[in-house]
Amino acid sequence: MSQAFVNSKIQSEKLVVFIKLTCPYCRWTQELLSQLPFKQGLLEFVDITANGDTTEIQDYLQQLTGARTVPWVFIGKECIGGCTDLVNIHE
């Protein structure tokens, strides 16, 4: 179920960020991306703690990215990395 949930989020051509609200790196990523001029509906933050499958979602994200940590930033099906990667791209 968590695999289907993640896959449904990364199927589109929008920018999707998997986060935990308590994570400082996730908040930093949110702040950075929220300052950029995205068209409405093309940026989505997904709190992986909201549906109770956090462990399973992190396990699947690890399969996709190589790590269980968050945030993970996807453009469509392509993972561009986490917070540090996003900051480097932005700079």
Secondary structure, DSSP 8 states (H G I E B T S, - for coil): -HHHHHHHHHSSSSEEEEE-TT-HHHHHHHHHHHTS---TTSEEEEETTSSS-HHHHHHHHHHHHS---S-EEEETTEEEESHHHHHHHH-
